[in-house]
Amino acid sequence: TIAEAIYHQIHGTFTERSFIEDIEEVSGIRGDLHLQEQLLSDVLKRKVRIDSVEMGRSMFRERLSGKRVLIVLDDATEFFALFDLRECHHWFSVGSVIIITTKDKNLRSMHDVDSVFRIDPMKAKESLELLSWHAFREAKPKEEYHFLAERVVAY
């Protein structure tokens, strides 16, 4: 994803950082506490155990206050409250970056967001080429896989 590419490009300039992929899926499987534990463990560079969402919010606020952080939350929907993101920009250090990828078009109105970048979906031809580069290491799928590759892209 674009957010992952940006993370890998700039993460070296941050000592406190976390990239959490597929938040929607992870939360559904492992639960909300796991997301908070993962973020805190990444940023604090040690295993963190929490007992409640409120405890996680409190630890997030206390341990990260005044620090310059890079946080990337990929595929977020309803999980902003877990990390207290509505308030955090007031207590992070200058230069902190929080990147959130979401399909929620109302994100800007729901939260205090500095910038919104809208990414248009790829066209079928572009998607087929991207799939082909990853699956076949060439711009087009081999003839025997062309129909299947087109169906994958359409799905």
N, C-alpha and C positions, 0 to 999 in steps of 0.2 A: 504494500500500500504506500501511498505518498507519505502518510504520517510516519510509517516505519523507516522509509528512506531518509526523511528529515531527521528523525531520531538518531539514526546511525551516523548521519553527517555532523550533528552538533553535540552528541552526548559527551564527548571527551572534554568539553568545557564546563561540565557540571559535575560536582562531586556527589550531589544528591539527585538521583534520577530513577525513573521507573517507566517501563513500557509494559502495559497490560493489554494483551490482544484478546479480541472476541469476548468482551465483557458480558454481553448478553448470554452467550453460550456458557461461559465459565460460571456465571452466577446461577444459571439454571441447574447446572450439574453439582457445583460445590458450595453454592450459597454465598450470600453477601459478606459474611464474616471473612471468608477466604479471600475475597477481593481486597478488603481492608488489610488483612494480614500480608498479602502479597505486596501491596503498595508500600506499607510500612517496612517490611523486610527488605525490599529492594533499596529503598531510600536510606534506611539506617544500616544496611549491610550486615544484618544479623537476623536470625529467626525471631519473629514476633508472634506471640499468641495473645489473642484478645477474646473476651467472654461475651461482649455485646457490641452492637453497632454503635451505641453511644460511647462506650469505652474506646472504640476505634477512632471515632471523631475527635474525642478528647486527646488521645495520643497523637493523632495527626496534627492537631492544633499546637500542642505543647512541644512536640519534638521537632517540628518543621518551622516553627515561628522564627522569622528573621533569616531564614536560609534561602539561598538561591537554588531553586529546584527546576528540574525538567521532568514533567509528567505527561505521558501520552496514554490516553484512554481510547482504545479502539472499539468501535461499534457500541457506543454507550447509548442508553435510552433513558431509563428511569433511575440511574445510579449516581446522579450528581449529589444527592443528599447523603449518600454513604461517605463521601469524601469532604462534605461541607464546602463544596466549590463555590457556592454563592458568596461565602465570606472570606475564603482563603486569600484572595488577591490583596486583602488589606494587611495581612501579616506575613506574607512571603517577602523575601528581599527583592530589591530592584533587579531586574534582569531574569527573573523567573519566567518560565515558559510552560504553559499547560496547553496541550493539543488534544482536542476531543474530536473523534470522527463519529458521525451519527447520521442517520437517515431522517432524523426529526427536524423538519423545516422550521419549527417554532423555537428552536434552541436560543436564538438571539433574544427573543422576547421573554423567555423563561429565566435567563441568567445574564449576569453582567459580563458580556462578551466584547472583547476589543475588536476582533476581526472575524469575519465569516468568509470562507472561500467555498464557493459552490463548484462542484466537479460534475460535469455532465457525463452520463454513462457513455461507454464506448459504443460505436456502431458495430454491427455484426461482423463486418470485414476486419475491423481493427481487433475485435475480440478473437476472431479466428486466427489472426496473425500472432497475437500474444500467446494464445494457447499453443499454437504450432511451435513457436520458439521454445517454450518451456517443455512441451511434450516430445517434440521431434528434432529440436535444435536446427530448425530451418523455417523459412518464412511461410511455407504452405505445408499442410499435412500431406503425407504420401497418399496416392490415389486410393489405396485400399482402406484408408482411415478417414477419408474426406467426409463421407456422409455422417459417420459417428462423431467426428469433430464438430461438424455443423450442428448436430443435435445437442451436443454438450454446450456449445456457445448459446444456442437458443434457450436451453434450460436455465 
